């Protein structure tokens, strides 16, 4: 290596001055005896001994009394440096005052004029160990927060991607444990003050904090999950990280929904009661005219024995009047005290009786009506005429729905079967489908519908210890159905 002649060379005294000035502690041991030959001022200050006091000391005099700092171990460490050139260890020195000082110590073999020696450099790592303990404690707290707390917390970046989620948050938002998390909007809808919002709008409002609500859509067999809390921008991270703290308010929200539904049902019950009063009045007023019309037709039938066409028309008119009288009587019984049903009827027979009126409504709008009967009779406990009215209501609603659809979609299918210990009847249409469950929210989806037909159907079936429901069909359209107890 060439030396620049303009730069004066460092002398031995210069190196001594630099070693004395460094804050790194230095001890020099004899390679053979391991006796201390020299110490720099930093080492003397830390160990609280002068060089003269250090020279006669042995490992036991200046090391921790713990077993791992035994003199034999210390000599072996120094000997390893002699044999291999260098060796490192965490060594606990003991100062003159008795204070134990943890250090990171490196021993290096050096060749001096007097022979081989071991140069030991060490520094106090007590503060580092304290910081490390604090970090471990903090890490354990964070781990407890992430895995053992009921707090729902999410850490997100500025794009809305979830970077961290507590264990309680993962199932609530519908994520899969152990898999990477994506954008928050993949799992939930964001809301501000009750209205649907975007991530950008919510993030911009976090200045530094804003209230937020999440709606996690319902999965199979569960209701939507509602989470409410705050989104806070973490200032010390340069604004790129946001913390969302949430709590589950699903029960409160679902309670509000249930109360709203109950209010709707009360409204329909009030309309139903009013209609019952009207039905009683109509039934009372129609009873005598129907009876009188039947008597007049009986007289006309007797006078028309010679004309078969007149007789056919009169016979049919009599049957319809008898049916009207039966319906009026059933309505009077229903709005009175129908508490227990003993009548037994076959659902297939009820459908057959209703088909004339269903096709009468379906033919003008081109709806094809089909019936799919089960392999066995479907004998149920029910009030025959009122159950027929439910069938008519469901079919009429389906026909009205398909009247606005393309002709190739106008097909109505009525199905009867025995399933799960009950008689089942379903009405399938190929209309526009259901925007919501009419039995859960409101009894009609029609723009000008009153909902009374479905409300009455619901009341008739449930009072007969049955169930009634609606659902969308995978191939399009909707299905309405009801069950009734099988006759014993």
C-alpha positions in Angstrom: 0.0 0.0 0.0 1.4 3.4 -0.9 1.6 6.0 1.8 0.9 9.6 0.9 4.1 11.5 2.0 2.1 14.6 2.7 0.2 12.9 5.5 2.3 12.3 8.7 2.3 8.7 10.0 0.5 7.9 13.3 2.8 7.1 16.2 2.4 4.5 18.9 1.4 7.3 21.2 -1.3 8.3 18.8 -2.9 4.8 19.0 -2.7 4.9 22.8 -4.4 8.2 22.8 -7.2 6.9 20.6 -7.7 3.8 22.8 -7.8 5.9 25.9 -10.4 8.2 24.3 -12.8 5.5 23.0 -15.9 4.8 25.1 -15.6 1.1 24.2 -14.1 -0.7 27.3 -10.8 -2.5 26.6 -9.0 -5.0 28.7 -5.7 -6.7 27.7 -5.0 -10.2 29.1 -1.8 -12.3 28.8 -2.5 -15.1 26.4 -0.9 -17.7 28.6 -1.8 -16.8 32.2 -4.9 -14.7 31.4 -3.7 -12.1 33.8 -4.9 -8.5 33.1 -2.0 -6.4 31.6 -3.8 -3.2 30.9 -7.2 -1.4 30.8 -8.3 1.7 29.1 -10.0 4.6 31.0 -13.5 3.5 29.9 -13.0 0.1 31.4 -11.6 1.5 34.6 -14.6 3.8 34.9 -17.2 1.1 34.4 -15.5 -1.4 36.7 -14.6 1.3 39.2 -11.0 0.0 39.6 -7.7 1.6 38.5 -5.3 -0.3 36.2 -3.1 -1.1 39.2 -6.1 -2.5 41.1 -7.2 -4.6 38.1 -3.9 -6.3 37.4 -4.0 -8.8 40.3 -7.7 -9.5 40.0 -9.0 -12.9 38.8 -12.2 -13.8 37.0 -13.9 -14.5 40.4 -13.1 -11.0 41.6 -14.6 -9.1 38.7 -17.4 -11.4 37.4 -20.9 -12.2 38.4 -21.2 -15.1 40.9 -23.8 -16.8 38.7 -22.7 -20.3 37.6 -22.6 -19.4 33.9 -19.9 -16.8 34.7 -17.6 -19.2 36.5 -13.8 -18.6 36.2 -13.4 -21.9 34.2 -15.9 -20.7 31.6 -14.2 -17.3 31.4 -10.7 -18.8 30.9 -12.1 -21.2 28.2 -13.6 -18.2 26.4 -10.3 -16.3 26.4 -8.4 -19.5 25.4 -10.8 -19.9 22.4 -9.7 -16.5 21.2 -6.0 -17.5 21.6 -6.6 -20.7 19.6 -9.0 -19.4 17.0 -8.2 -15.7 16.8 -11.5 -14.4 18.1 -14.4 -15.3 20.4 -17.6 -13.6 21.5 -19.7 -14.0 24.7 -22.3 -12.2 26.8 -20.4 -11.7 30.1 -21.6 -10.2 33.3 -18.8 -8.2 35.0 -19.0 -7.1 38.6 -17.8 -3.6 39.5 -15.9 -2.7 42.7 -19.2 -1.5 44.3 -20.8 -4.9 43.6 -23.0 -3.8 40.7 -23.3 -6.6 38.1 -23.0 -5.2 34.5 -24.2 -7.3 31.6 -21.9 -6.8 28.6 -21.4 -7.9 25.0 -17.7 -8.9 25.0 -15.4 -9.8 22.1 -12.0 -11.3 22.7 -9.3 -11.1 19.9 -5.8 -12.5 19.9 -3.1 -9.8 19.2 0.6 -10.1 18.8 2.5 -7.7 21.0 6.3 -7.1 21.2 6.2 -9.0 24.6 4.3 -11.9 23.1 0.7 -13.0 22.3 -2.1 -11.3 24.3 -5.9 -11.2 24.3 -7.6 -7.9 23.6 -11.2 -7.9 25.2 -13.6 -5.2 24.0 -16.9 -5.0 25.8 -19.8 -2.6 26.3 -22.7 -2.2 28.7 -25.9 -3.8 27.3 -28.0 -3.4 30.4 -30.1 -0.7 28.8 -30.4 -2.7 25.6 -31.6 -5.7 27.6 -34.1 -3.5 29.4 -35.4 -2.2 26.1 -35.6 -5.8 24.8 -37.6 -6.8 27.8 -40.0 -3.9 27.3 -40.3 -4.8 23.6 -41.1 -8.4 24.5 -43.7 -7.2 27.0 -45.2 -4.9 24.5 -45.3 -7.7 21.9 -47.1 -9.9 24.4 -49.6 -7.2 25.0 -50.2 -6.7 21.3 -50.5 -10.5 20.9 -53.0 -10.6 23.7 -54.9 -7.8 22.0 -54.9 -9.6 18.7 -55.8 -13.0 19.8 -57.4 -12.9 23.3 -59.5 -9.8 23.5 -63.1 -9.2 22.5 -62.2 -5.9 20.9 -62.9 -5.8 17.1 -59.9 -3.9 15.6 -58.7 -3.5 12.0 -55.6 -1.9 10.7 -55.9 -0.6 7.1 -53.8 1.3 4.7 -54.9 4.3 2.7 -56.4 2.1 -0.1 -58.7 0.4 2.4 -56.8 -2.9 2.4 -56.8 -4.7 5.7 -53.3 -5.2 7.0 -54.1 -6.6 10.4 -57.3 -7.9 12.2 -57.9 -9.2 15.7 -59.0 -12.8 16.0 -62.5 -11.6 17.0 -62.7 -9.4 13.8 -61.9 -12.2 11.3 -65.1 -14.3 11.7 -67.3 -11.2 12.2 -66.4 -9.8 8.8 -66.7 -13.2 7.2 -63.0 -13.6 6.5 -61.1 -17.0 6.7 -58.5 -17.4 9.5 -55.0 -17.8 8.3 -55.6 -16.5 4.8 -54.5 -13.1 3.4 -57.0 -10.3 3.9 -58.0 -8.0 1.1 -59.9 -4.7 0.8 -62.4 -4.1 3.5 -65.2 -3.5 0.9 -64.8 -7.1 -0.2 -66.3 -8.1 3.2 -68.7 -5.4 4.2 -70.6 -2.3 3.1 -69.5 1.0 4.7 -72.1 3.4 6.1 -71.9 7.0 7.3 -74.9 8.2 9.2 -77.0 5.3 8.0 -76.3 5.7 4.3 -74.1 3.5 2.1 -70.7 5.2 1.6 -67.4 4.5 -0.2 -64.0 3.9 1.4 -62.5 7.1 -0.1 -65.3 9.2 1.6 -64.9 7.5 4.9 -61.1 7.8 4.8 -61.2 11.5 4.0 -63.6 12.1 6.9 -61.1 10.5 9.3 -59.4 13.9 10.2 -58.2 12.5 12.5 -61.3 10.4 13.5 -64.8 9.7 12.2 -67.7 7.5 13.2 -68.3 4.5 10.9 -70.7 1.6 10.6 -70.2 -1.7 8.7 -72.9 -4.0 7.4 -71.6 -7.5 6.7 -74.0 -9.3 4.4 -75.7 -12.3 5.7 -74.3 -15.7 4.9 -75.9 -19.1 4.8 -78.1 -19.5 7.8 -77.3 -16.2 9.5 -78.5 -12.6 9.6 -76.4 -9.6 8.6 -73.7 -8.6 11.1 -73.7 -4.9 12.1 -70.6 -3.3 13.5 -70.3 0.2 14.7 -67.3 2.3 15.9 -64.6 4.7 14.7 -61.9 5.1 12.1 -58.8 7.0 13.2 -55.9 8.2 11.1 -52.6 7.4 12.9 -50.6 10.6 12.7 -47.2 9.2 13.5 -47.2 6.9 10.5 -47.4 9.7 8.0 -51.1 9.3 7.4 -50.8 6.0 5.6 -52.3 3.8 8.4 -55.8 3.9 9.8 -57.2 2.1 12.9 -60.8 1.0 13.0 -62.2 0.0 16.4 -65.7 -1.6 16.2 -68.2 -3.3 18.4 -71.0 -5.7 17.4 -74.4 -3.9 17.5 -76.2 -6.6 15.5 -78.7 -7.4 18.3 -79.7 -3.8 18.6 -80.1 -3.4 14.8 -82.0 -6.6 14.5 -84.2 -5.6 17.4 -85.1 -2.4 15.6 -85.9 -4.4 12.4 -88.1 -6.8 14.4 -89.9 -3.8 16.0 -90.5 -2.3 12.6 -91.8 -5.6 11.3 -94.1 -5.9 14.3 -95.4 -2.5 13.6 -96.1 -3.5 10.0 -97.9 -6.6 11.2 -99.9 -4.5 13.6 -100.9 -2.2 10.8 -102.0 -5.2 8.7 -103.8 -6.7 11.6 -105.7 -3.5 12.1 -106.7 -3.6 8.4 -107.5 -7.2 8.7 -109.8 -6.5 11.7 -111.5 -3.7 9.8 -112.0 -6.0 6.8 -113.4 -8.7 9.1 -116.0 -6.2 10.3 -116.8 -5.4 6.7 -116.9 -9.1 5.8 -119.4 -9.8 8.6 -121.6 -7.0 7.4 -121.4 -8.1 3.8 -122.0 -11.8 4.8 -125.1 -10.7 6.7 -126.4 -8.5 3.9 -125.7 -11.1 1.2 -127.3 -14.0 3.0 -130.9 -13.2 2.2 -130.3 -12.1 -1.5 -128.5 -15.3 -2.2 -131.2 -17.4 -0.6 -133.8 -15.5 -2.6 -131.9 -15.9 -5.8 -131.6 -19.6 -5.2 -135.4 -19.9 -4.7 -136.1 -17.9 -7.9 -133.7 -20.2 -9.9 -135.3 -23.3 -8.4 -138.7 -22.0 -9.7 -137.3 -21.1 -13.1 -135.7 -24.6 -13.3 -139.1 -26.2 -12.7 -140.6 -24.1 -15.5 -137.8 -24.8 -18.0 -138.0 -28.6 -18.0 -138.5 -28.6 -21.8 -135.4 -26.6 -22.7 -132.1 -28.4 -21.9 -130.0 -25.3 -22.6 -131.9 -23.2 -20.2 -131.7 -26.0 -17.6 -127.9 -26.3 -18.0 -127.5 -22.6 -17.5 -129.8 -22.5 -14.5 -128.0 -25.6 -12.9 -124.6 -23.8 -13.2 -126.0 -20.6 -11.8 -127.4 -22.6 -8.8 -124.0 -24.2 -8.2 -122.2 -20.8 -8.2 -124.8 -19.3 -5.9 -124.3 -22.3 -3.6 -120.6 -21.8 -3.7 -121.0 -18.1 -2.9 -123.3 -19.0 0.0 -120.6 -21.4 1.2 -117.9 -18.8 1.0 -120.1 -16.3 2.9 -120.7 -18.8 5.6 -117.0 -19.6 5.8 -116.1 -16.0 6.1 -118.6 -15.5 8.9 -117.1 -18.5 10.7 -113.5 -17.4 10.0 -113.9 -13.8 11.3 -115.7 -15.2 14.3 -114.0 -17.8 16.4 -112.1 -20.4 14.3 -109.8 -21.9 16.9 -109.7 -25.6 16.1 -110.1 -27.3 12.7 -111.5 -30.8 12.5 -112.3 -30.8 8.8 -110.2 -33.1 6.5 -109.7 -32.3 2.8 -107.4 -33.4 0.0 -105.2 -30.6 -1.3 -105.5 -32.1 -4.8 -109.3 -31.7 -4.6 -109.0 -28.1 -3.4 -106.8 -27.3 -6.3 -109.2 -29.0 -8.7 -112.1 -26.9 -7.4 -110.0 -23.7 -7.8 -108.7 -24.5 -11.4 -111.8 -23.1 -13.1 -111.3 -19.7 -11.5 -107.5 -19.7 -11.9 -107.8 -20.4 -15.7 -110.5 -17.9 -16.0 -108.0 -15.3 -14.8 -105.0 -16.8 -16.6 -106.4 -17.3 -20.1 -106.9 -13.6 -21.0 -103.2 -12.8 -20.3 -101.8 -15.9 -21.9 -100.5 -17.6 -18.7 -100.1 -21.4 -19.1 -101.4 -23.2 -15.9 -99.9 -26.6 -15.0 -100.6 -28.9 -12.0 -98.1 -31.3 -10.7 -99.8 -33.7 -8.3 -97.9 -36.0 -5.9 -98.2 -39.8 -6.2 -100.5 -40.1 -3.2 -103.5 -38.1 -1.8 -102.5 -35.1 0.3 -105.1 -35.3 3.1 -104.7 -32.4 5.5 -106.6 -30.8 8.4 -108.0 -27.5 7.1 -111.1 -25.4 6.4 -111.7 -26.4 2.8 -113.2 -23.1 1.4 -110.7 -20.8 3.2 -107.7 -22.9 2.1 -109.1 -22.7 -1.5 -109.1 -18.9 -1.1 -105.4 -19.0 -0.2 -104.7 -21.1 -3.3 -106.6 -18.5 -5.4 -104.8 -15.6 -3.8 -101.3 -17.1 -4.5 -102.2 -18.0 -8.0 -103.9 -14.6 -8.8 -100.8 -12.8 -7.5 -98.5 -15.0 -9.8 -100.7 -14.4 -12.8 -100.7 -10.6 -12.2 -96.9 -10.7 -11.9 -96.4 -12.6 -15.2 -98.9 -10.5 -17.1 -96.1 -7.8 -17.5 -93.4 -10.4 -18.5 -92.6 -11.7 -22.0 -95.1 -14.3 -23.3 -92.6 -17.2 -23.2 -92.2 -16.7 -19.4 -95.9 -16.9 -18.6 -96.1 -20.3 -17.0 -97.7 -21.1 -13.6 -97.1 -24.4 -11.9 -99.1 -25.7 -8.9 -97.5 -28.6 -7.0 -98.9 -30.7 -4.2 -97.0 -33.4 -2.2 -96.5 -34.9 1.2 -93.2 -33.9 2.9 -91.9 -34.1 6.5 -95.2 -35.1 8.0 -97.2 -32.2 6.4 -99.1 -31.5 3.2 -97.3 -29.0 1.0 -98.6 -26.8 -1.8 -96.4 -24.5 -3.9 -97.1 -22.0 -6.6 -94.2 -21.3 -9.0 -94.1 -18.4 -11.4 -91.5 -17.2 -13.9 -91.9 -13.5 -13.2 -89.4 -10.9 -12.0 -88.7 -12.5 -8.7 -89.0 -11.1 -5.2 -87.2 -7.8 -4.1 -87.8 -8.9 -0.5 -89.7 -11.5 1.6 -93.3 -10.2 1.7 -94.1 -12.1 4.8 -91.0 -10.6 6.6 -91.4 -6.9 5.7 -94.6 -6.0 3.9 -97.3 -8.2 2.4 -97.1 -6.8 -1.1 -94.6 -5.8 -3.8 -97.2 -4.4 -6.1 -97.2 -0.7 -6.8 -100.9 -0.4 -6.1 -101.4 -3.5 -4.0 -102.9 -3.4 -0.5 -101.3 -6.6 0.7 -104.6 -7.8 2.2 -104.7 -11.0 0.1 -101.3 -12.2 1.4 -102.1 -11.0 4.9 -105.3 -13.0 4.9 -103.5 -16.0 3.5 -100.9 -15.7 6.2 -103.6 -15.5 8.9 -105.7 -18.4 7.4 -102.7 -20.8 7.2 -101.2 -20.0 10.6 -104.5 -20.2 12.4 -104.8 -23.7 10.9 -101.4 -24.6 12.5 -99.5 -24.4 9.2 -96.7 -22.3 7.7 -96.5 -20.1 4.7 -93.4 -18.7 2.9 -92.0 -17.2 -0.2 -88.6 -17.5 -1.9 -86.8 -16.7 -5.1 -86.2 -19.4 -7.7 -82.6 -20.0 -9.0 -84.0 -20.1 -12.6 -85.9 -16.9 -12.1 -89.3 -16.0 -10.8 -90.6 -16.8 -7.3 -92.2 -19.5 -5.3 -95.0 -19.2 -2.7 -96.0 -22.2 -0.7 -97.7 -23.4 2.5 -97.9 -26.5 4.6 -100.8 -27.9 6.6 -100.8 -30.7 9.2 -101.6 -34.1 7.7 -104.9 -35.7 8.7 -104.4 -38.6 11.2 
